[in-house]
Amino acid sequence: MQRNRDMNNEGAVSAIIVAAGRGSRTGLGYNKVLAELGGIPMLERTIRAFIGSGLIHHIILVIGKDDEEQVKAIIQKLPWDIRWTYGGSERQESVYNGLKLLSEDTAIVLIHDAARPFVDEAIIRRSIEGAREYGAACVGMPVKDTIKQADQEGYILQTPDRTLLWSAQTPQAFRKEIILKAHEHARQSGIMGTDDAMLAERIGIRVKMVEGSSRNIKITSKEDLLWAEAILRNPD
């Protein structure tokens, strides 16, 4: 059963976990979020991180139609009332499908990629606090490398000041009315963003960067799967 929470005046927090991608770069031949890490499906690890944080009231899962049977088997093991829907042809459409399932009592929405199974309570808490204070917050890490912007032929155009650069992660968190407006505007304007923060930026919202973690990796390749197993072997 879903835990009883004190909704208080700040409203409920909902997490939309996007798991509808195919993950072809891993070479697995099936959705990477169903791959096991330390004997537990990646998707299950991600969901359990949100449940275990004690900070989430509602969880919405966006899945691929081909994965329904396996995803249902995972959900049935979890002590939580998880709502789910099918994804679209693009991630942005998948997120929008999840947004349509938000409950009326939701005040804050966290949008997270299921392929980031090492999200933790501290990251989730900072995301929620950032969204409550600033309206929109994006988890990320300051860039360590020198970044070059190049033209289409590969010639350097400029070297941005790396002290101002962040590598974006998820979750990205928003007040509900902001992210709904951002997605509706994108649909009406034909905008395709690389992430949800970009859609908020397009309607004039200032998105606050909040600290993520170097462990909060997105698993997209075979090498990332090996890295994930290494993280499990060395949790500290």
SULRA-V51957 format. One record per backbone hydrogen bond with DSSP energy under -1.0 kcal/mol. NH is the residue of the N-H (numbers start at 1). CO is the residue of the C=O. E is the energy in kcal/mol with one decimal. If there is no record, write none. Layout:
NH_CO_E / NH_CO_E
//
This chain:
11_8_-1.2 / 12_105_-2.4 / 14_108_-2.9 / 15_58_-2.7 / 16_110_-3.6 / 17_60_-3.0 / 18_112_-2.9 / 19_62_-2.9 / 26_23_-1.5 / 27_24_-1.5 / 34_31_-2.0 / 35_32_-2.0 / 37_40_-3.1 / 40_37_-1.2 / 42_35_-3.0 / 43_33_-3.0 / 45_41_-2.2 / 46_42_-2.2 / 47_43_-2.5 / 48_44_-2.7 / 49_45_-1.6 / 50_46_-1.3 / 51_47_-2.3 / 52_48_-3.2 / 54_51_-1.3 / 57_13_-2.6 / 58_13_-1.8 / 60_15_-3.1 / 61_83_-2.9 / 62_17_-2.6 / 63_85_-2.7 / 67_64_-1.5 / 68_65_-1.2 / 71_67_-2.7 / 72_68_-2.7 / 73_69_-1.6 / 74_70_-1.5 / 75_71_-2.7 / 76_72_-2.4 / 77_74_-1.1 / 78_75_-1.7 / 80_78_-2.1 / 82_80_-1.2 / 83_59_-2.0 / 85_61_-2.2 / 87_63_-2.6 / 94_90_-1.9 / 95_91_-2.7 / 96_92_-2.0 / 97_93_-2.1 / 98_94_-1.7 / 99_95_-2.5 / 100_96_-1.5 / 101_98_-1.7 / 102_99_-1.6 / 106_103_-1.3 / 107_12_-3.2 / 108_12_-2.0 / 109_174_-3.1 / 110_14_-3.0 / 111_172_-2.5 / 112_16_-2.9 / 114_18_-2.6 / 116_113_-1.8 / 124_120_-2.4 / 125_121_-2.9 / 126_122_-2.4 / 127_123_-2.2 / 128_124_-2.2 / 129_125_-2.8 / 130_126_-2.4 / 131_127_-2.3 / 132_128_-2.5 / 133_129_-2.2 / 134_130_-3.0 / 135_131_-1.7 / 137_173_-2.9 / 138_208_-2.6 / 139_171_-1.4 / 140_210_-2.0 / 141_167_-2.0 / 143_165_-2.4 / 149_158_-2.8 / 151_155_-2.7 / 154_151_-1.9 / 157_149_-4.2 / 158_149_-1.5 / 164_161_-2.0 / 165_162_-1.3 / 167_141_-3.3 / 169_139_-3.4 / 172_111_-2.0 / 173_137_-2.7 / 174_109_-2.3 / 175_135_-2.3 / 176_107_-2.6 / 179_175_-1.9 / 180_176_-2.2 / 181_177_-1.7 / 182_178_-2.5 / 183_179_-2.1 / 184_180_-2.3 / 185_181_-2.5 / 186_182_-2.0 / 187_183_-2.3 / 188_184_-2.3 / 189_185_-2.1 / 190_186_-1.1 / 191_186_-2.1 / 200_196_-1.8 / 201_197_-2.5 / 202_198_-1.7 / 203_200_-1.1 / 204_201_-1.9 / 205_200_-2.1 / 208_136_-2.5 / 210_138_-2.3 / 212_140_-2.5 / 216_213_-1.0 / 217_215_-2.5 / 219_115_-2.6 / 225_221_-1.5 / 226_222_-1.7 / 227_223_-2.2 / 228_224_-2.7 / 229_225_-2.0 / 230_226_-1.8 / 231_227_-2.1 / 232_228_-2.0 / 233_229_-1.7 / 234_230_-1.3
//
